[in-house]
């Protein structure tokens, strides 16, 4: 089944849960599609997980287009949502439209995501009218880490909860087809989910949301710089990778890899005997050709 922005709305109407994961490359995109994940987000969290920045602020449009294109090439039925990087949509509606258009045309996304509530509604409205499905993002919005004062749970007080509900209505009215709710108390996320027509996708928002998303390196135990409380590890691929790298290192050093099974044969072993006549002994490693090895050839 092809997943689109419309499918998302149908799934909410039918009470079906929506599964999302972040994704940043072609091979992983194919695995996620094979697993039946409904949508992947090429999140600007790639700034942390792929590029090693301490936050998402330095991610560029070019980064999003490169990683987005790779993921889109691996997905046929999975909806690919591309994050709009920091300061690619805040300056003006025109800037937002131009950049969202690039993510769709060059990054081959099926939708874009941006962070913020009422303040970005003019952008959401303009993009939606231009035929670009927009996913909104409320609660902990990592691009505002400097004004939020860190990665903190949002919407804990009555005023903050009211503001979140108002923002959720505003982005829905502006045309957003769904909204990520990040790091807000579970009862509030459920309340907002019930209040909205559009689906909510939770990350640290409890299980009352219409869908869930996790950063895939977090849920596979591949990224340990910081592990938020809401992350459940569904596998320890990080440990498996480290073990495989150690085994490879050991086999290379012990010359047990590559073995015959993983090597190619010469068509005719005599080729080397003929080739030995072309040797320049003074250029061999260590300044001379190994006599024992040569004797074997002749
Ligand atoms: O960039 C990202 O990965 C995100 C998710 C945390 C929702 O925005």
Boltz pocket constraint, residues with backbone or C-beta under 6 A from the ligand:
constraints:
  - pocket:
      binder: B
      contacts: [[A, 22], [A, 41], [A, 42], [A, 43], [A, 44], [A, 45], [A, 46], [A, 83], [A, 137], [A, 180], [A, 182], [A, 203], [A, 213], [A, 215]]
      max_distance: 6.0
